[in-house]
C-alpha cells in the first residue's frame, strides 16, 4: 500500500486496539529467547526479494536472540507449501513464515477454502516495496508507452513475466496497466525473481516484473533498464525511471508489495510481541539499513496488534483489486 494509506490505517485504528497494543508491550518486557534454532519459511526460491530480505534480517537477528536463524525455501502452490508448514507448526516461535501480498491474493483465489488469514497469527510488518517493470538493455522498449504500443501492434503478443500465477500481486499490477491502457498482455508465471531476470536477459520474455532489491545489481551492471515503477514516487536508487502515473497511466498506486512475519495460530500475544520487538531491533542495525535504503524499501514498525489490523484492511483491498480484475473465486 502507499505510505499515505499506511499512515491512514495506523491513525484509523480503534482505541481498543491501541490499548491492547500497550498491554502486549507491557507483558513482553523480557527479550525473546527461543530455546532452539528458529526457522524462517519462505514461499519463494533463493535469490528473490523475499529471500534477500529474510537472509539479511536473519544475520542481524541471530546475535540479538542468541540462536541460529535457518532460512527454509519452500516454493510451490502459490504459497501453499509454505503456509501448510507454518500452519501445522507448534506455536512456540521456532517456525515462522515470511509473507507478501501474494499470500492474501492466493487465499482469495486459487487457495480460497484451503487457507485463510484466520489460520495464522500476524506478528510484524517489516517492509513496503513497490514493483517495477524492466527489460534487457538491448530491448527497443524504453518506457511503459513503448510497451503499450508494442502490445497494440502485436495483438497482445507481449510476454510479461513475474512471480506467481494469475491473481498474484505482480500479475494484478499488470492487469491494472492493461485496464488503464486498454491493452492485453501474456502473463508468464515464475517461482523466483532470478528466474524472471534470467528469462528477460535470455530473450525468453519481453518484460519482467519484480521489486528492486534482487534486480538492482543488474541495473548497476547496465544489463537491465526500467520501464516504470508502480508507486506514488520514483525510486531513490533509480531516480530516472518514471512512475506509471507520470507516464499518463491511471493505476492505483496503493498496490505495493509488503513483507511481514507470521506464525501458526495460537501463539501467545506476549511471544508475538517479543518476536516483533526483536525483528524491529534487527532492522535498526546499520547493515540492515544499508540494504533497505539501497533496495528502495520503506520500513514499518507494526507489531502484532497493528499488523493484524493492517492485514484485515489489506485483505479487503486485495479482494477489491481482484474483483476489479475479474479474478475473484467463490
N, C-alpha and C positions, 0 to 999 in steps of 0.2 A: 504494500500500500504506500501511497505517497506519504512523505513525512508529515504534511499538514493533517492528513486524515488520521495518522497515528496519534498525533497530539490531540486531535478532537476526541478520539476514542478514549485516551487516557483521561482527559478532562471530563468526559461524559460518564465515567464510572460512578456507580452508586456509592453513597456514604457507607452502606453496609459492606461493600467490597473493600473500601479503604480501611474500615475498621478491622475487617478480617485480615487484611494485609499487615496491619500494625500488630495484631495479636500473633500472627505467624512469625513475624520478625522477633517478637519478644520471646516466643517459645523456642526459637532457633538461635539462641545466644551462643551455643557451642559451635565450633567449626565442624565441617563434615569430615569424618574419619572412617572411611569404609574399611571393612575387615578383610579385604582381598582385592585383587585386580578388578578394575572397572572396564566393562565393555561398552564402547560406543558402536552401535549397529547402524550401518548406513544402507540406504536403498540404491546406491549407485556403485559403479566400478571405481577402482582407484584413478586418481588424476583429475576428476572434475571439481567443480566449485565446492560441493558439499565435502568431498574428500580432503581438499586443501584446507578448508575451514576446520574440519574435525581434527586433522593431524596437527595443525598449528595450535589449536586450543588445547589438545591433549598434552603437547610438550610443555605448555605453561602451567597446566593443571596438576601435573604429576608432583612437582615439589610442594605444591600447596596442600594436597591431600595425603602425601606420603605413600602413594600406591601407583602402580603401573596402570596406564590407560591404554587398552588394546582397541585398535580400530578393526572392526569386522565389516567387510564389504559383502552385502547380501542383496545383490540386484535381482530383479525378476518380478513379473506380475504387476508392474506399475506401483511397486512398494509393498505388495502383498507378502513377499518372502520376509522382508524386514519386519513388517508390522506383526506378523504371526509370531516371530521370535520374541519380540518385545512383549506382546500381549500375554504370552504363556510364561514369562519370566517371573521369578519371585519379586515382590515389591520391596526389595531391600536396597535399592540404589546401585546394585552391581551390574545391572543391564539397563542401558539407556539407549534411546533412539534419537537420531537427528532428523528433523522433518523440514520440508519445504511446502510451498503452496500446492505442489503436485499431490501431496497426501490428501488434501481436502478435496481437490477436483476428482481424484480417484475414488474417494469414498462417496462421491455424489454421482459417479458414472459407472465405470466397469467394476468397482468394488462395493457398490451400494448393496446393502444387505449382508455383506461379509464383514466389513469393519465400519465403525462409526467413531466420531470424536469422543463419545461416552465410554469407549473401551479403554481409554488411556488417561493418564494424568499429564497435564501440560505444564512443564516445570519452569522453563526460561526461554525468553525470546532473545536472540543474540544479534541478528543482522537483518537489515533491509537492503535489497540489492537489485537494481534494475537489469533488464535483459537488453542485449544489443543484437543487431543483425550485421553479419560480416561476410566478406568474400575474400578469395585469394588476391594477392597483389596484382596478379596478371589478368584478373577479371575486367571486362569492359564496363561493369557496373560501378558507379561511384556514389550513388545516392538511392534513397527509397523511391524517388520518382523514376530513376532508371529501371529499378526492379519492377515497378508497376507497369511501365511502358513495355518492358520485355514480356510480362505476363499477358498483356493485351495483344501484343503482336504474335504471340505463340499459343494463343488459345488456352492459357493457363498452364502450359507445359514448362513450368519452372519448379525445380525441386528445392524445397527448403527443409533442412534437417535440424532437429532439436531433440531434447531429452523427453522421453515418454510418448505414450500413444496419443491418439486423438482425444482431446479433453484435458491433456496435461497443461500445466501453467504456460509453458512456452508455445504450445500449439494454440492456446487461446490468444496469446499475443499475436500470432499470425492471423487468426480468424478476425481479430479486431482490425488489423490492417486491411484484410480482404473487404470487410464491411465498409471501412472508411474510403477505400479506393475503388470499390466496385469491381474487383477482380477475384480470381481464384488461383490458388497455388496447389502444388502437390506436397503433402506433408510426408517426410521420411523420419521414422522414429528411431532413436538411438538410446543406448543404455549408459552412455558416458560422454562427457564433453570431449575428451581426447579423440574418441571415435568420430565425433562431429567435425572436429578440426582436421583430422586426417582425411575425411571424406571431401571436405572443401579443398584442401591442398592438393588432393589427388584428382580433382575434377569430377568426382562421382556425384556430387550435388552442387547446385548453383550457389546456395546461400546457407550459412549456418546461423543458429541462434544459441546464445549462451549468456552467462554472466561474464563480467570482465576478467575476474581472477585467473582462471585456468587458461584464458586466451591471451593474457597480457604479454607473455614472453614472445608470442608470435607477432604481436603488433610491434614490440620493441625490436624484433629481428627483421622488421619490414617484410613479413611474409603474409600478413593479413591487412585488410583495410576495412574500416567500418562504414556501413551504410546509414545507420541511425540508431538511436537509443530510445527505448520506450520508458519515459520518465519525465518528471517535471523540469529537470535541468540537465545540462550536459555533464559528462563525467570529468572530474578534475584531472584525471590521468590522461584522458584523450579529449582535450577541450575543442579540438577542431571538428569532432563528429557531432552533427546537429541532432536534436531530438526529432521524433516523428512530427510533433506539433509544429516545430519550426519549419518543417518542410511542407506544411499545409495539410497534414492528415489528422483528422479529429478522432483521436483514440483516447481511451480512458487511462490517464497517467497514474491512476491509483493502482493499476495492475502491476505490482512489483513483486519480486521474489523475496521470501523471508526464509530465515534459518533459525530453528529453535531446537530445544531438547525436550523430549517427552519420555514417559516411563509407563510401566504397567499399572493398571487400576489398583487402587488400594494402598498406594504409598502414603505414609503419614505426611500431613502438611508440613510438620516440623522438618522432616527429612528433605522434602521437596525444597523448602526454603534454604536449608543448608547447602544443597546442591547448587541452587541458583546463585547463592552468595559466592560460592567457590568459583563458579563459571565466570561471573562478572568480575571477580578479583583477577582471574587469569586473563580476562580481556583487557584489563588495565595495564598489563605489563608492556614494556617498551617493544619487545619483539612482536607481540600480537598486534599492537597499534601500528607498527611499521607495515605489517602485512595488510591490515584492514584499510589503511589510508591508500596504499598502493593499489588495492583492489577496487577502490571506489565505493566501498560499502558504508552504510550508516550503522552505528552501534545502537543497541537497545538494552535497557536495564530492567525490563519487565521480569518479575518473579512469578511464582505460581498463581497467585490470585489475579494479577494483572494479565498474565498470559492466557489463563482460562477464559477471561472476559474477552480478550483480543481474539481468541480462537472462535468464539461464538460469532463475533462480528465478521471475521474473515470468512467463516463458513457461509454466512449469509451473502457476502459479496461474491464468493465463488459460485454459489448457486445462481445468483443474478447474472453473472457473466456467462455461465454455461447455458442458461436459458436463452439469453440473447443470441448465443451462437448456435442454438438449436441442438445442444448436446446433452440435455438433461435426460436421465433414465429413471423409470419408475421401478 
